[in-house]
């Protein structure tokens, strides 16, 4: 989830930067692009992400993995308690700690890869929709105070 927040924060920051750069470019390059030719869209990225079936499936998959891990930890706990000596308990606990770290890292790496793929897919959908509709610029809705055509509903239909 932290990766998702980082990605969304990056999108917002980039949008804010581009908004400032875009205003300067419009002001200084009116000869290159007539103001009437600029078509601005906005997308509520958080809304698109939260309604995405891919994101929901990924969350469900993560929940299932957490349950699986809890079950494994119960087995580990039982196995450690069955040991006769304290020394064997400590050795086995250390072994399981290493396994736990490997499992957590593998789950996290898989989650990040899938989240990045979903992010690319949503970004591509936004880009393709904007181009098809003739938009010059699309900003994250959270970075725009006023104006721009809201493309969120159209993007949600495509992302599903």
C-alpha positions as CSV (number, residue, x, y, z in Angstrom):
1,X,0.0,0.0,0.0
2,X,2.9,2.3,0.7
3,X,4.0,1.9,-2.9
4,X,0.6,3.0,-4.1
5,X,0.7,6.1,-1.9
6,X,4.1,6.9,-3.2
7,X,3.0,6.5,-6.8
8,X,-0.1,8.7,-6.2
9,X,1.9,11.3,-4.4
10,X,4.4,11.4,-7.3
11,X,1.5,11.8,-9.8
12,X,0.1,14.7,-7.7
13,X,3.5,16.3,-7.4
14,X,4.3,15.9,-11.1
15,X,0.9,17.3,-12.0
16,X,1.4,20.3,-9.7
17,X,4.8,20.9,-11.4
18,X,3.4,20.5,-14.8
19,X,0.6,22.9,-14.0
20,X,3.1,25.6,-13.1
21,X,5.3,24.8,-16.1
22,X,2.2,24.6,-18.3
23,X,1.0,28.0,-17.3
24,X,4.4,29.5,-18.0
25,X,4.7,27.7,-21.3
26,X,1.2,28.9,-22.3
27,X,2.1,32.5,-21.4
28,X,5.4,32.4,-23.3
29,X,4.5,30.3,-26.3
30,X,1.1,31.5,-27.5
31,X,2.5,31.5,-31.0
32,X,3.1,27.8,-30.9
33,X,-0.3,26.7,-29.5
34,X,-3.3,28.9,-29.5
35,X,-5.0,28.9,-26.1
36,X,-8.2,27.7,-27.7
37,X,-6.4,24.6,-29.0
38,X,-5.5,23.5,-25.4
39,X,-7.9,21.0,-24.0
40,X,-7.4,20.1,-20.4
41,X,-8.8,17.1,-18.6
42,X,-8.8,16.0,-15.0
43,X,-9.0,12.5,-13.5
44,X,-9.7,11.5,-9.9
45,X,-6.9,9.0,-9.8
46,X,-7.8,7.8,-6.2
47,X,-11.3,7.0,-7.3
48,X,-10.2,5.2,-10.4
49,X,-7.7,3.1,-8.4
50,X,-10.2,2.3,-5.6
51,X,-12.8,1.1,-8.1
52,X,-10.4,-1.0,-10.2
53,X,-11.2,-4.7,-10.3
54,X,-7.4,-5.3,-10.6
55,X,-6.7,-3.5,-7.3
56,X,-9.6,-5.2,-5.6
57,X,-8.3,-8.6,-6.8
58,X,-4.8,-7.7,-5.6
59,X,-6.1,-6.7,-2.2
60,X,-8.1,-10.0,-2.0
61,X,-4.9,-11.9,-3.0
62,X,-2.9,-10.1,-0.3
63,X,-5.6,-10.9,2.3
64,X,-5.5,-14.6,1.4
65,X,-1.7,-14.6,1.7
66,X,-1.9,-13.0,5.1
67,X,-4.4,-15.7,6.2
68,X,-2.0,-18.3,4.8
69,X,0.9,-16.8,6.7
70,X,-1.1,-16.7,10.0
71,X,-1.9,-20.4,9.5
72,X,1.8,-21.1,8.9
73,X,2.7,-19.1,12.0
74,X,0.3,-21.2,14.1
75,X,2.0,-24.4,12.8
76,X,5.4,-22.9,13.5
77,X,4.4,-22.0,17.1
78,X,3.1,-25.5,17.7
79,X,6.2,-27.0,16.2
80,X,8.4,-24.9,18.5
81,X,6.4,-25.8,21.6
82,X,6.8,-29.5,20.8
83,X,10.6,-29.2,21.2
84,X,11.9,-30.8,24.3
85,X,14.9,-28.6,25.1
86,X,15.1,-24.8,25.2
87,X,18.2,-25.0,22.9
88,X,16.1,-26.8,20.2
89,X,13.3,-24.3,20.6
90,X,15.7,-21.4,20.1
91,X,17.3,-23.0,17.0
92,X,14.0,-23.8,15.5
93,X,12.6,-20.3,16.2
94,X,15.7,-18.8,14.5
95,X,15.2,-21.1,11.5
96,X,11.5,-20.1,11.2
97,X,12.3,-16.4,11.6
98,X,14.5,-16.6,8.5
99,X,11.8,-18.4,6.6
100,X,9.3,-15.8,7.7
101,X,11.5,-12.9,6.5
102,X,11.9,-14.7,3.1
103,X,8.1,-15.2,2.8
104,X,7.4,-11.6,3.7
105,X,9.9,-10.3,1.2
106,X,8.6,-12.5,-1.5
107,X,5.1,-11.4,-0.8
108,X,6.1,-7.7,-0.8
109,X,8.1,-8.0,-4.0
110,X,5.2,-9.8,-5.8
111,X,2.8,-7.2,-4.5
112,X,5.0,-4.3,-5.7
113,X,5.4,-5.8,-9.1
114,X,1.7,-6.3,-9.5
115,X,0.9,-2.8,-8.2
116,X,3.4,-1.3,-10.7
117,X,1.7,-3.2,-13.5
118,X,-1.7,-2.0,-12.4
119,X,-0.3,1.6,-12.2
120,X,1.1,1.3,-15.8
121,X,-2.2,-0.1,-17.0
122,X,-4.3,2.7,-15.5
123,X,-1.8,5.3,-16.7
124,X,-2.0,3.9,-20.2
125,X,-5.8,3.9,-20.1
126,X,-5.8,7.6,-19.0
127,X,-3.2,8.4,-21.7
128,X,-5.1,6.5,-24.5
129,X,-8.5,8.0,-23.5
130,X,-7.1,11.5,-23.4
131,X,-5.5,11.2,-26.8
132,X,-8.6,9.6,-28.3
133,X,-10.7,12.5,-27.0
134,X,-8.2,15.2,-28.1
135,X,-6.9,16.3,-24.7
136,X,-3.7,18.2,-24.7
137,X,-3.1,17.9,-20.9
138,X,-4.6,15.7,-18.2
139,X,-4.0,16.5,-14.5
140,X,-4.8,14.6,-11.3
141,X,-8.1,16.1,-10.1
142,X,-6.6,16.7,-6.7
143,X,-4.1,19.2,-8.1
144,X,-6.6,21.3,-10.0
145,X,-8.6,24.0,-8.2
146,X,-10.8,24.9,-11.0
147,X,-11.5,23.9,-14.6
148,X,-10.7,21.0,-16.9
149,X,-13.1,18.3,-18.1
150,X,-13.6,15.5,-15.7
151,X,-12.7,12.2,-17.4
152,X,-12.9,10.1,-14.3
153,X,-16.2,8.3,-15.2
154,X,-14.9,7.4,-18.7
155,X,-11.6,6.1,-17.3
156,X,-13.5,4.0,-14.7
157,X,-15.6,2.3,-17.4
158,X,-12.4,1.3,-19.2
159,X,-10.4,0.3,-16.2
160,X,-13.3,-1.6,-14.5
